[in-house]
């Protein structure tokens, strides 16, 4: 249980859901470091749950000064960074997804800024603080591989993340920094409450369960376990690729 012993990690959006699941898995494997988030209440609660190995830094990944501050503070406390998990993203608060006849330029820009642009510049701003040989994990989505109603922009942004991991890996080969994508499927997190009216929540979750071959939604710990592998030396020969942690949703078709 020490695959990440004394490794320094930064997990953006580590204050809840998938990000917290990754931070908890890292802590259990001996890592130290930082989680970030915009919600002060959930950030404080998550830091308390993780214990002394992690600190919380309030920040917004779409703000370059905020990103710089996160990496600077982490390096000052723990030293150079060994693992970067670019997790923050998802639903833009107050901006609904929609079909092409419903989406405004403002909402398009909001989803691309949060889910693609911020990922690129999170890695860029981290570079001076990353150790050579560091592992960078971009969080993608199975949505990159299959269309869903009203999710074209989000799916396109996540598809770009998969491509980004390849290009950044090539850029960073001289420093032996590996960049890979970890793509979750349907994970049982509070994000469903942002996307689906409360009265339909159980029904939507069951729909996802029905089309997932393993017969359940994923848990944040499922993504955390996969992230530990990508962060550890066990994956040292894996670079510029994607791991799908989606219960078979993308690659296995259930004939019914």
Secondary structure, 3 states (H helix, E strand, C coil): CCCCCCCEEEECCCCCHHHHHHHHHHHHCCCEEEEEECCHHHHHHHHHHHCCCEEEEECCCCCHHHHHHHHHHHHHHHCCEEEEEECCCCCCCCCCCCCCCCCCHHHHHHHHHHHHHHHHHHHHHHHHHEEEEEEEEEECCHHHCCCCCCCHHHHHHHHHHHHHHHHHHHHHHHHCCEEEEEEECCECCCCHHHHCCHHHHHHHHHHHHHHCCCCCCECHHHHHHHHHHHHCHHHCCCCCCEEEECCCCCCCCCCC
